[in-house]
Amino acid sequence: MKSTFLIGCLLLASWFGPACSSSKPFTATKASRATSANPSLLYGTDWKLVSLQGEAIDTAGLRKRPGLRFDKAEHRVSGNGGCNSIGGSFTVTGDKLHFSPMISTKMACPAMDVENKFLQALAQVTRFDVSEGRLELLNEQGSLAILGSN
């Protein structure tokens, strides 16, 4: 009986120990926030790119502000990369989000670096979070892009 009790205590200590021994209070991660599990928040909004890989977007030299719009009925995403129109399909389950390879028009523009980085980021997306009027596209390493609803 004592050994069963001791094993139970050790299991509880191993489970809660790291959270209790930290000087920081235990908080839920972004991936577990209730807002990220609500795919309906993706729809009906023209999402405009605010930052990409942690850097604010400089719109100087862009023909149009990069952004996305999600079509729930067709499971399609459309938008702009800054120069070219872009589009593709997507799948969403809970907070998991995956884009098909994106297609785009092929106009040449002087500033293609933002568009190229945006398309590369979209190819790496595995999940999302929507909160306070912003859409954050993430992969397992962290934030790839932040888009705003304004």
Secondary structure in CASP SS format (residue, H / E / C, confidence):
PFRMAT SS
TARGET T0000
AUTHOR 0000-0000-0000
METHOD secondary structure of the structure
MODEL  1
M C 1.00
K H 1.00
S H 1.00
T H 1.00
F H 1.00
L H 1.00
I H 1.00
G H 1.00
C H 1.00
L H 1.00
L H 1.00
L H 1.00
A H 1.00
S H 1.00
W H 1.00
F H 1.00
G H 1.00
P H 1.00
A H 1.00
C H 1.00
S H 1.00
S C 1.00
S C 1.00
K C 1.00
P C 1.00
F C 1.00
T C 1.00
A C 1.00
T C 1.00
K H 1.00
A H 1.00
S H 1.00
R C 1.00
A H 1.00
T H 1.00
S H 1.00
A H 1.00
N C 1.00
P H 1.00
S H 1.00
L H 1.00
L H 1.00
Y E 1.00
G C 1.00
T C 1.00
D C 1.00
W E 1.00
K E 1.00
L E 1.00
V E 1.00
S E 1.00
L E 1.00
Q C 1.00
G C 1.00
E E 1.00
A E 1.00
I C 1.00
D C 1.00
T C 1.00
A C 1.00
G C 1.00
L C 1.00
R C 1.00
K C 1.00
R C 1.00
P C 1.00
G E 1.00
L E 1.00
R E 1.00
F E 1.00
D E 1.00
K C 1.00
A C 1.00
E C 1.00
H C 1.00
R E 1.00
V E 1.00
S E 1.00
G E 1.00
N E 1.00
G C 1.00
G C 1.00
C C 1.00
N C 1.00
S E 1.00
I E 1.00
G E 1.00
G E 1.00
S E 1.00
F E 1.00
T E 1.00
V E 1.00
T E 1.00
G C 1.00
D C 1.00
K E 1.00
L E 1.00
H E 1.00
F E 1.00
S C 1.00
P C 1.00
M C 1.00
I E 1.00
S E 1.00
T C 1.00
K C 1.00
M C 1.00
A C 1.00
C C 1.00
P C 1.00
A C 1.00
M C 1.00
D H 1.00
V H 1.00
E H 1.00
N H 1.00
K H 1.00
F H 1.00
L H 1.00
Q H 1.00
A H 1.00
L H 1.00
A H 1.00
Q H 1.00
V C 1.00
T C 1.00
R E 1.00
F E 1.00
D E 1.00
V E 1.00
S E 1.00
E C 1.00
G C 1.00
R E 1.00
L E 1.00
E E 1.00
L E 1.00
L E 1.00
N E 1.00
E C 1.00
Q C 1.00
G E 1.00
S E 1.00
L E 1.00
A E 1.00
I E 1.00
L E 1.00
G E 1.00
S C 1.00
N C 1.00
END
